């Protein structure tokens, strides 16, 4: 993505800069309170000075503030739907469900009720972070031999029935609402139904990805009968265009069924029967029994500390642990001293990513089928051991997973209410718009998350019937001193732990506010010696490091001189939203931030 180029004013760290690899470094300061925000000319005097009178001059806009509630999502009307629910007296969970349902229509390129959902929230009643994993399982009738027969070069195809696992979103909505909802269930679908029936102009990013997805489905691999419903639902004209009215009456009808019948309408009623009939017609394995057996799981998130901030992550079958591993390693170094957008800072972060992702590929999977050594992976002792493999002056030529002791496209949004509840929710159809399969007259596409299963015997993520695949989608949440601080996320496949780490470093080590932390250019490292289903197996050596347009040219040159293989900016740097809790004079204040890389907006009132 082309962004305004900026030159970091912070001194570039020399290649031989000495950084601590012993006890955790103390270079990072506490997150500054609102009253200590500095004007741009004091923070970065030569970074496009004059663009903004306050804050960082590379910022795209200000944070928004409110006392009663806040929401930030990747589409303005999605955010607005959440604010409307909050104003009606709904909880943050009510607003989150309304936003997600609306985005299923507004942003079908990223999410929908054909996909899975993960969320973390601050529960004011119990004063703790609660997690829910809405991840569906593979069809019971689909065996490993059949899956392997559909693979190419050891990897499952991107699209089609073999990639479809049970969608977990609606069940997760239902369980969240049963526990934390205030408004009637049916009210939560009113904004989405109105949008889908009345029609909404397509936003630019959605139109772009819709065209790209439909072009991919038209390539060899999927039959005409399989993609006919997708074409009728999303490509009735020759191509989608920004600003043109888009409607989805089939989805509105499906939402009415769910609004009336709850989760059972989806997993046991008319919707489930339609999905089963569709797969019988096109040749697939999902049944009504598979759907009826689904149940989301409440979970106690894992956590670690990073310079006084506690960062939480859902373990289960996600990559959330990778964020905690990266932060644990980077805490051993003086990241503030390394500088902002310097070659030293990016080098250290990319090396930590490489080490964490070796473990991701070796150990992560469904804990119901294999033992996940989560506590060991996120321990400070293991981080100290791994951090010793990071050299400030050179690239580690060969990294491997640690030795355990014996024993992806997505939408993200944050929302908070006047009672202190904060919800961090991520929901996805995975690659492209999903599998390419739209059941008859239901108006939504089924995801292709099953493409992330691996096939070698003995791997924790090897395919099995009734198993949850490895998941890339991870919500983010951070607390300070036992109180909620930041509900945040960075959507986008394997970029998510990398993006979350960059946000925390920007906030904690460099003191950036929520909006500036997301506006800052990002890096994205691709490739590892061990692969998951989505990874590009053609990337060898130390992988490929992509720098977003806006990273200083001299930083890029220095990284190349260190031996990093640099790739062009490809727009794959994730999309971010956040809601932060602050206080002013003892009173609650929320700030919301959204990403320039998407069509969205943050609102507060």
C-alpha positions as CSV (number, residue, x, y, z in Angstrom):
1,X,0.0,0.0,0.0
2,X,1.4,3.4,-1.0
3,X,1.6,5.7,2.0
4,X,3.1,9.0,2.7
5,X,6.9,8.5,3.0
6,X,8.4,9.7,6.2
7,X,12.0,9.9,7.6
8,X,12.3,8.9,11.2
9,X,14.0,11.6,13.4
10,X,15.1,9.0,15.9
11,X,18.9,8.3,15.5
12,X,19.6,5.2,13.5
13,X,21.1,2.4,15.6
14,X,24.5,1.4,14.4
15,X,25.0,-2.2,13.4
16,X,27.1,-2.8,16.5
17,X,24.8,-1.3,19.0
18,X,25.0,-3.1,22.3
19,X,21.6,-4.3,23.6
20,X,20.9,-6.3,26.7
21,X,20.2,-10.0,26.3
22,X,20.2,-10.8,30.0
23,X,17.5,-9.5,32.3
24,X,14.6,-7.8,30.6
25,X,15.6,-4.4,29.4
26,X,14.2,-1.3,31.1
27,X,14.5,1.0,28.2
28,X,10.8,1.1,27.5
29,X,8.8,3.6,29.5
30,X,5.2,3.4,30.7
31,X,2.4,4.4,28.4
32,X,2.1,8.1,28.9
33,X,-1.3,9.5,30.1
34,X,-3.4,11.8,28.0
35,X,-1.9,14.9,29.6
36,X,1.6,14.0,28.5
37,X,1.0,13.8,24.7
38,X,3.6,15.8,22.9
39,X,3.2,17.8,19.8
40,X,4.7,16.4,16.6
41,X,7.6,18.9,16.4
42,X,8.9,17.6,19.7
43,X,8.6,13.9,18.9
44,X,9.7,13.8,15.3
45,X,11.0,17.2,14.2
46,X,11.8,16.2,10.6
47,X,8.9,13.9,9.9
48,X,6.8,15.8,7.4
49,X,6.6,18.6,10.0
50,X,3.6,20.8,9.6
51,X,1.1,18.2,8.5
52,X,-0.6,18.2,11.9
53,X,-0.4,20.7,14.7
54,X,-0.5,17.9,17.4
55,X,0.6,14.3,17.7
56,X,2.9,12.6,15.2
57,X,3.1,14.3,11.8
58,X,2.8,11.0,9.9
59,X,-0.6,10.4,11.6
60,X,-3.7,10.3,9.4
61,X,-6.2,11.5,11.9
62,X,-6.8,12.0,15.6
63,X,-8.1,9.5,18.1
64,X,-11.8,10.0,18.9
65,X,-13.0,10.4,22.5
66,X,-16.2,9.7,24.4
67,X,-17.5,8.9,27.9
68,X,-20.3,6.5,27.3
69,X,-19.0,4.1,24.7
70,X,-16.8,3.6,21.7
71,X,-16.5,1.4,18.6
72,X,-14.0,1.0,15.8
73,X,-14.3,-1.3,12.8
74,X,-13.3,-1.5,9.1
75,X,-16.5,0.0,7.8
76,X,-18.2,3.2,8.9
77,X,-21.7,1.7,8.9
78,X,-20.5,-1.2,10.9
79,X,-19.2,1.1,13.5
80,X,-22.4,3.2,13.4
81,X,-24.5,0.0,14.0
82,X,-22.5,-0.7,17.2
83,X,-22.9,2.9,18.4
84,X,-26.7,2.7,17.8
85,X,-27.0,-0.4,19.9
86,X,-25.0,1.2,22.7
87,X,-27.2,4.2,22.7
88,X,-30.2,1.9,23.0
89,X,-28.8,0.6,26.3
90,X,-27.1,-2.5,24.8
91,X,-23.9,-3.9,26.3
92,X,-20.6,-4.0,24.4
93,X,-21.4,-7.6,23.6
94,X,-24.7,-6.6,22.1
95,X,-23.0,-3.9,20.0
96,X,-20.3,-6.4,18.9
97,X,-22.8,-8.8,17.6
98,X,-24.6,-6.0,15.7
99,X,-21.3,-4.8,14.2
100,X,-20.3,-8.3,13.2
101,X,-23.7,-9.0,11.6
102,X,-23.6,-5.7,9.7
103,X,-20.0,-6.4,8.5
104,X,-21.1,-9.8,7.2
105,X,-23.1,-7.8,4.6
106,X,-20.9,-4.7,4.3
107,X,-17.6,-6.5,4.2
108,X,-18.3,-10.0,2.8
109,X,-14.7,-10.1,1.5
110,X,-13.5,-10.5,5.1
111,X,-16.1,-12.1,7.3
112,X,-19.6,-13.5,7.6
113,X,-21.6,-16.2,9.3
114,X,-20.0,-18.8,7.2
115,X,-16.8,-18.3,9.2
116,X,-15.3,-18.6,12.7
117,X,-15.0,-16.2,15.6
118,X,-12.7,-15.5,18.5
119,X,-13.1,-12.8,21.1
120,X,-11.7,-11.6,24.4
121,X,-13.5,-9.2,26.6
122,X,-13.2,-7.4,29.9
123,X,-16.0,-8.5,32.2
124,X,-16.6,-5.8,34.8
125,X,-18.6,-8.2,36.9
126,X,-15.6,-10.5,37.5
127,X,-12.9,-8.0,36.8
128,X,-11.0,-10.3,34.4
129,X,-10.4,-11.0,30.8
130,X,-12.7,-13.7,29.4
131,X,-12.2,-15.5,26.1
132,X,-14.4,-17.5,23.7
133,X,-13.3,-19.7,20.8
134,X,-15.9,-20.1,18.1
135,X,-13.9,-22.5,16.0
136,X,-15.7,-25.2,14.0
137,X,-14.6,-28.8,13.4
138,X,-14.0,-30.7,10.2
139,X,-16.8,-33.0,8.8
140,X,-17.0,-36.4,10.4
141,X,-17.5,-38.1,7.1
142,X,-14.3,-36.6,5.5
143,X,-11.3,-38.9,6.2
144,X,-7.6,-38.2,6.0
145,X,-7.1,-40.4,2.9
146,X,-9.7,-38.4,0.9
147,X,-8.2,-35.1,2.1
148,X,-4.7,-36.2,1.0
149,X,-6.1,-37.2,-2.4
150,X,-7.3,-33.6,-3.0
151,X,-4.0,-32.1,-2.0
152,X,-1.4,-30.7,-4.5
153,X,2.2,-30.8,-3.5
154,X,1.3,-31.6,0.0
155,X,-1.1,-28.6,0.5
156,X,-4.8,-28.6,0.4
157,X,-6.5,-26.5,-2.3
158,X,-7.4,-22.9,-1.5
159,X,-11.1,-23.3,-2.2
160,X,-13.9,-25.9,-2.5
161,X,-15.8,-28.3,-0.2
162,X,-12.7,-30.1,1.1
163,X,-11.7,-26.8,2.9
164,X,-15.0,-26.2,4.7
165,X,-15.2,-26.7,8.4
166,X,-18.3,-26.0,10.6
167,X,-18.8,-22.2,10.9
168,X,-18.6,-21.2,14.5
169,X,-19.7,-17.5,14.4
170,X,-23.4,-17.7,15.1
171,X,-23.0,-20.1,18.1
172,X,-20.3,-17.8,19.6
173,X,-22.7,-14.8,19.2
174,X,-25.4,-16.8,20.9
175,X,-23.3,-17.8,23.9
176,X,-21.9,-14.3,24.3
177,X,-25.4,-12.8,24.3
178,X,-26.7,-15.4,26.7
179,X,-24.0,-14.4,29.2
180,X,-23.5,-10.7,28.6
181,X,-26.4,-9.4,26.4
182,X,-28.9,-6.8,27.6
183,X,-31.1,-6.1,24.6
184,X,-33.3,-8.7,22.9
185,X,-31.4,-11.0,20.6
186,X,-33.6,-10.0,17.6
187,X,-32.8,-6.3,18.0
188,X,-29.1,-7.0,17.3
189,X,-29.9,-7.9,13.7
190,X,-32.0,-4.9,12.8
191,X,-29.2,-2.7,11.4
192,X,-27.7,-5.5,9.3
193,X,-31.2,-6.5,7.9
194,X,-31.9,-2.9,7.0
195,X,-28.6,-2.5,5.2
196,X,-28.9,-5.8,3.3
197,X,-32.5,-5.2,2.2
198,X,-32.1,-1.5,1.4
199,X,-28.7,-1.6,-0.1
200,X,-25.5,0.2,0.6
201,X,-22.9,1.7,-1.7
202,X,-19.8,-0.5,-1.9
203,X,-16.7,0.8,-0.2
204,X,-13.5,1.0,-2.3
205,X,-11.5,-1.7,-0.4
206,X,-14.4,-4.1,-0.4
207,X,-15.1,-3.6,-4.1
208,X,-11.4,-4.2,-4.9
209,X,-11.2,-7.5,-2.9
210,X,-14.6,-8.7,-4.1
211,X,-13.4,-8.5,-7.7
212,X,-10.2,-10.2,-6.9
213,X,-11.9,-13.0,-5.1
214,X,-14.5,-13.6,-7.9
215,X,-11.6,-13.7,-10.4
216,X,-9.9,-16.4,-8.3
217,X,-13.0,-18.5,-8.1
218,X,-13.4,-18.4,-11.9
219,X,-10.0,-20.1,-12.4
220,X,-9.7,-23.9,-12.8
221,X,-10.5,-25.9,-9.7
222,X,-14.1,-25.0,-8.9
223,X,-16.9,-26.1,-11.2
224,X,-19.5,-23.8,-12.6
225,X,-22.2,-25.4,-10.4
226,X,-20.1,-24.8,-7.3
227,X,-19.5,-21.1,-7.9
228,X,-22.9,-20.2,-9.5
229,X,-24.4,-19.0,-6.2
230,X,-21.4,-16.9,-5.4
231,X,-21.6,-15.2,-8.7
232,X,-25.3,-14.6,-8.4
233,X,-24.8,-13.1,-4.9
234,X,-21.7,-11.0,-5.3
235,X,-21.1,-10.6,-9.0
236,X,-24.4,-10.0,-10.7
237,X,-22.8,-7.4,-13.0
238,X,-19.5,-7.6,-14.8
239,X,-17.6,-6.3,-11.8
240,X,-18.1,-4.6,-8.4
241,X,-17.5,-0.8,-8.4
242,X,-17.0,1.5,-5.4
243,X,-20.0,3.6,-4.8
244,X,-22.5,1.3,-6.6
245,X,-25.4,0.0,-4.5
246,X,-25.0,-3.5,-3.3
247,X,-27.9,-5.6,-1.8
248,X,-28.2,-9.1,-0.4
249,X,-31.9,-10.0,0.2
250,X,-30.9,-13.6,0.7
251,X,-28.7,-12.7,3.6
252,X,-31.4,-10.5,5.1
253,X,-33.8,-13.5,5.0
254,X,-31.1,-15.7,6.7
255,X,-30.6,-13.0,9.4
256,X,-34.4,-12.9,10.0
257,X,-34.3,-16.7,10.6
258,X,-31.5,-16.4,13.1
259,X,-33.1,-13.4,14.8
260,X,-36.3,-15.4,15.3
261,X,-34.8,-18.9,16.0
262,X,-31.5,-18.1,17.7
263,X,-28.4,-20.4,17.2
264,X,-30.6,-23.4,16.6
265,X,-32.0,-21.9,13.4
266,X,-28.5,-22.0,12.0
267,X,-27.2,-25.3,13.4
268,X,-30.3,-27.5,13.5
269,X,-33.1,-25.8,11.6
270,X,-33.8,-24.6,8.0
271,X,-30.3,-23.1,7.5
272,X,-28.6,-26.4,8.5
273,X,-30.9,-28.4,6.3
274,X,-30.1,-26.1,3.3
275,X,-26.4,-26.4,3.9
276,X,-26.6,-30.2,4.0
277,X,-28.7,-30.4,0.9
278,X,-26.3,-28.0,-0.9
279,X,-23.3,-30.2,-0.2
280,X,-25.1,-33.4,-1.3
281,X,-25.9,-31.6,-4.6
282,X,-22.3,-30.3,-5.3
283,X,-20.4,-33.2,-3.7
284,X,-19.2,-32.4,-0.1
285,X,-19.2,-33.8,3.4
286,X,-20.8,-31.3,5.8
287,X,-24.0,-32.6,7.3
288,X,-26.7,-31.3,9.6
289,X,-25.3,-33.6,12.3
290,X,-21.9,-31.9,12.0
291,X,-23.5,-28.5,12.5
292,X,-25.7,-29.6,15.4
293,X,-22.7,-31.0,17.3
294,X,-20.9,-27.6,17.3
295,X,-20.3,-25.7,20.5
296,X,-18.1,-22.8,21.2
297,X,-15.7,-22.9,24.1
298,X,-15.2,-20.4,26.9
299,X,-11.5,-20.1,27.7
300,X,-9.1,-18.4,30.1
301,X,-6.7,-16.5,27.9
302,X,-2.9,-16.9,28.4
303,X,-0.9,-13.8,29.2
304,X,2.5,-12.4,29.6
305,X,3.9,-9.0,30.8
306,X,5.8,-6.6,28.7
307,X,7.3,-3.7,30.6
308,X,4.4,-3.3,33.0
309,X,1.6,-4.1,30.5
310,X,-0.1,-7.5,30.6
311,X,-0.9,-8.8,27.1
312,X,-3.5,-11.5,26.8
313,X,-4.0,-14.1,24.0
314,X,-6.3,-17.1,23.3
315,X,-4.3,-20.3,23.0
316,X,-6.5,-23.2,21.8
317,X,-5.9,-23.8,18.1
318,X,-4.8,-20.2,17.3
319,X,-1.5,-18.4,16.7
320,X,-2.1,-16.0,19.6
321,X,0.8,-17.5,21.6
322,X,3.1,-16.2,18.9
323,X,2.4,-12.6,20.0
324,X,3.3,-13.4,23.6
325,X,6.5,-15.3,22.5
326,X,7.7,-12.4,20.4
327,X,7.1,-9.8,23.2
328,X,8.8,-12.0,25.8
329,X,11.9,-12.2,23.6
330,X,11.9,-8.5,22.7
331,X,11.6,-7.5,26.3
332,X,15.1,-8.8,26.7
333,X,16.3,-5.9,24.5
334,X,16.2,-2.1,24.8
335,X,13.6,-1.5,22.1
336,X,13.2,2.2,23.0
337,X,17.0,2.6,22.7
338,X,16.9,0.8,19.4
339,X,14.8,3.6,18.0
340,X,11.7,4.1,16.1
341,X,11.6,2.7,12.5
342,X,15.3,2.0,12.6
343,X,17.1,-1.0,11.1
344,X,18.1,-2.3,14.6
345,X,14.5,-2.2,15.8
346,X,13.0,-4.0,12.7
347,X,15.9,-6.5,12.7
348,X,15.3,-7.5,16.3
349,X,11.5,-7.8,15.8
350,X,11.9,-9.9,12.6
351,X,14.4,-12.2,14.3
352,X,12.0,-12.7,17.2
353,X,9.2,-13.4,14.7
354,X,11.3,-16.1,12.9
355,X,11.9,-17.9,16.2
356,X,8.3,-17.7,17.4
357,X,7.0,-18.9,14.0
358,X,9.2,-22.0,14.1
359,X,7.4,-23.0,17.3
360,X,4.1,-22.0,15.7
361,X,4.7,-24.5,12.9
362,X,5.9,-27.2,15.2
363,X,3.5,-27.1,18.1
364,X,0.3,-25.2,17.4
365,X,-2.9,-27.2,16.8
366,X,-6.1,-28.4,18.3
367,X,-5.4,-29.2,22.0
368,X,-8.2,-31.8,21.9
369,X,-6.0,-33.9,19.6
370,X,-2.4,-33.1,20.8
371,X,-0.7,-31.6,23.8
372,X,0.1,-28.0,23.3
373,X,3.0,-26.9,25.6
374,X,1.5,-23.5,26.0
375,X,2.8,-22.6,29.5
376,X,6.3,-23.5,28.4
377,X,6.1,-21.6,25.1
378,X,5.0,-18.3,26.9
379,X,7.3,-18.6,29.8
380,X,10.0,-16.0,30.6
381,X,12.6,-18.7,31.0
382,X,12.0,-20.1,27.5
383,X,12.0,-16.5,26.1
384,X,15.4,-15.9,27.7
385,X,16.8,-19.1,26.1
386,X,15.4,-18.1,22.6
387,X,16.5,-14.5,22.9
388,X,20.1,-15.6,23.2
389,X,19.8,-16.8,19.6
390,X,19.2,-13.2,18.4
391,X,22.3,-11.2,17.5
392,X,21.9,-7.4,17.1
393,X,24.7,-7.3,14.5
394,X,23.7,-10.2,12.2
395,X,20.9,-12.5,11.0
396,X,20.7,-15.9,12.5
397,X,21.3,-18.1,9.4
398,X,19.3,-21.1,10.7
399,X,16.5,-21.1,13.2
400,X,14.5,-24.2,14.4
401,X,11.7,-24.9,16.9
402,X,12.6,-25.1,20.6
403,X,12.7,-28.6,22.3
404,X,9.5,-28.9,24.3
405,X,9.6,-30.7,27.7
406,X,8.0,-34.1,27.4
407,X,4.6,-34.4,28.5
408,X,-5.1,-15.2,7.4
409,X,-8.8,-12.4,5.1
410,X,-10.5,-11.3,8.4
411,X,-12.4,-8.5,10.0
412,X,-11.5,-7.1,13.4
413,X,-13.2,-4.6,15.6
414,X,-13.3,-3.2,19.2
415,X,-16.3,-1.9,21.2
416,X,-16.8,-0.7,24.8
417,X,-19.8,0.4,26.8
418,X,-20.5,2.8,29.6
419,X,-20.3,0.1,32.3
420,X,-16.7,-0.7,31.5
421,X,-17.1,-3.8,29.3
422,X,-14.7,-3.9,26.4
423,X,-14.9,-6.5,23.6
424,X,-12.1,-7.4,21.2
425,X,-13.5,-9.6,18.4
426,X,-12.1,-11.0,15.3
427,X,-14.1,-13.0,12.7
428,X,-13.1,-14.4,9.4
429,X,-14.0,-16.3,6.2
430,X,-10.2,-16.9,5.7
431,X,-8.7,-16.8,2.3
432,X,-10.3,-14.5,-0.2
433,X,-14.0,-14.4,0.5
434,X,-14.0,-18.0,1.7
435,X,-14.4,-21.3,0.0
436,X,-16.3,-19.9,-3.0
437,X,-19.4,-21.9,-1.9
438,X,-22.6,-20.1,-1.2
439,X,-25.5,-22.5,-0.1
440,X,-28.7,-22.0,-2.0
441,X,-30.5,-18.7,-1.2
442,X,-28.7,-18.2,2.1
443,X,-26.6,-15.2,1.0
444,X,-23.4,-16.0,2.7
445,X,-20.2,-17.8,1.8
446,X,-18.8,-20.7,3.7
447,X,-15.2,-20.3,4.9
448,X,-12.2,-22.3,3.8
449,X,-10.4,-22.5,7.1
450,X,-9.8,-26.2,6.7
451,X,-7.2,-25.3,4.1
452,X,-4.8,-24.7,7.0
453,X,-4.7,-28.4,8.1
454,X,-1.4,-30.1,7.5
455,X,-1.0,-33.6,6.1
456,X,2.1,-35.3,7.5
457,X,1.5,-38.0,10.1
458,X,2.3,-37.0,13.6
459,X,2.0,-33.3,13.2
460,X,-0.2,-31.6,15.8
461,X,-2.2,-29.9,13.0
462,X,-2.6,-33.0,10.8
463,X,-6.1,-33.4,9.4
464,X,-8.6,-35.6,11.2
465,X,-12.4,-35.8,11.2
466,X,-14.1,-33.7,13.8
467,X,-10.9,-31.7,14.4
468,X,-10.4,-27.9,14.5
469,X,-7.7,-26.6,12.1
470,X,-4.9,-24.2,13.1
471,X,-6.4,-20.7,13.2
472,X,-4.7,-17.4,12.2
473,X,-7.4,-15.1,13.7
474,X,-6.5,-13.7,17.1
475,X,-8.1,-10.8,19.1
476,X,-5.8,-8.7,21.2
477,X,-6.2,-7.4,24.7
478,X,-4.0,-5.6,27.2
479,X,-4.4,-4.7,30.8
480,X,-2.4,-2.5,33.2
481,X,-2.3,-2.9,37.0
482,X,-5.2,-5.4,36.8
483,X,-7.4,-3.0,34.9
484,X,-8.5,-3.0,31.3
485,X,-6.4,-0.8,29.0
486,X,-6.5,-1.7,25.3
487,X,-8.8,-3.8,23.1
488,X,-7.0,-4.1,19.8
489,X,-6.3,-6.3,16.8
490,X,-4.5,-6.4,13.5
491,X,-6.3,-8.6,10.9
492,X,-4.5,-10.4,8.1
493,X,-3.3,-14.0,8.2
494,X,0.2,-14.6,9.5
495,X,0.6,-10.8,9.9
496,X,-1.5,-10.8,13.0
497,X,1.0,-11.6,15.7
498,X,3.6,-9.5,13.9
499,X,1.2,-6.6,13.7
500,X,0.1,-7.0,17.4
501,X,3.7,-6.9,18.5
502,X,4.4,-3.8,16.5
503,X,1.3,-2.0,18.0
504,X,2.4,-2.9,21.6
505,X,6.0,-1.7,20.9
506,X,4.7,1.5,19.4
507,X,2.5,2.1,22.4
508,X,4.8,1.0,25.2
509,X,8.3,1.7,24.0
510,X,7.7,4.7,21.8
511,X,4.7,6.3,23.6
512,X,2.5,6.6,20.5
513,X,-1.2,7.1,21.0
514,X,-3.7,4.5,19.7
515,X,-4.1,6.2,16.3
516,X,-0.5,6.9,15.6
517,X,0.5,3.4,16.7
518,X,-1.7,2.1,13.9
519,X,-0.6,4.7,11.3
520,X,3.1,3.9,11.7
521,X,4.5,1.9,8.8
522,X,4.8,-1.8,9.4
523,X,7.1,-4.7,8.4
524,X,6.0,-8.2,7.5
525,X,8.2,-11.2,7.4
526,X,7.3,-14.2,5.4
527,X,8.6,-17.8,5.4
528,X,10.0,-20.2,7.9
529,X,11.8,-23.6,7.8
530,X,8.6,-25.4,8.9
531,X,5.4,-24.5,7.1
532,X,1.7,-24.3,7.8
533,X,-0.9,-24.7,5.1
534,X,-1.1,-21.0,4.1
535,X,2.7,-20.4,3.9
536,X,4.5,-20.0,0.6
537,X,6.9,-22.9,0.4
538,X,9.0,-21.3,-2.3
539,X,10.5,-18.9,0.3
540,X,13.8,-20.3,1.4
541,X,16.8,-19.1,3.5
542,X,16.0,-16.4,6.0
543,X,12.6,-15.7,4.3
544,X,11.4,-12.4,2.8
545,X,11.1,-9.1,4.7
546,X,8.5,-6.7,3.3
547,X,8.7,-3.0,4.4
548,X,5.6,-0.8,4.0
549,X,6.0,2.3,2.0
550,X,6.9,4.9,4.6
551,X,9.7,3.0,6.3
552,X,12.7,5.3,5.9
553,X,14.8,4.5,2.8
554,X,18.0,4.5,4.9
555,X,16.5,1.9,7.2
556,X,15.7,-0.3,4.2
557,X,19.2,0.1,2.8
558,X,20.8,-0.8,6.2
559,X,18.6,-3.9,6.5
560,X,19.6,-5.0,3.0
561,X,23.3,-4.5,3.9
562,X,22.7,-6.8,7.0
563,X,21.6,-9.5,4.6
564,X,17.8,-9.3,4.8
565,X,16.1,-10.2,1.6
566,X,13.6,-7.3,1.1
567,X,10.4,-7.6,-0.9
568,X,8.2,-4.9,-2.3
569,X,5.3,-3.4,-0.4
570,X,2.3,-5.5,-1.3
571,X,-0.4,-4.0,0.9
572,X,-0.3,-7.1,3.2
573,X,0.4,-5.3,6.4
574,X,-2.9,-5.9,8.2
575,X,-5.7,-3.7,9.2
576,X,-6.0,-2.4,12.8
577,X,-8.6,-1.1,15.2
578,X,-8.5,-0.3,18.9
579,X,-10.5,1.1,21.8
580,X,-8.5,2.3,24.8
581,X,-9.8,3.0,28.3
582,X,-8.5,6.0,30.0
583,X,-9.5,8.2,33.0
584,X,-9.8,11.9,33.4
585,X,-10.4,13.3,36.9
586,X,-11.5,9.8,38.0
587,X,-14.1,9.6,35.2
588,X,-14.1,7.0,32.4
589,X,-12.9,8.1,28.9
590,X,-12.7,5.9,25.9
591,X,-10.6,6.6,22.8
592,X,-11.1,4.8,19.5
593,X,-8.7,4.4,16.5
594,X,-9.1,2.9,13.1
595,X,-6.7,2.0,10.2
596,X,-6.0,4.1,7.2
597,X,-5.4,0.8,5.3
598,X,-9.2,0.0,5.4
599,X,-12.5,1.9,4.8
600,X,-13.4,2.1,8.5
601,X,-13.8,4.6,11.3
602,X,-13.7,4.8,15.0
603,X,-16.5,6.6,16.9
604,X,-17.2,7.4,20.5
605,X,-19.9,9.4,22.3
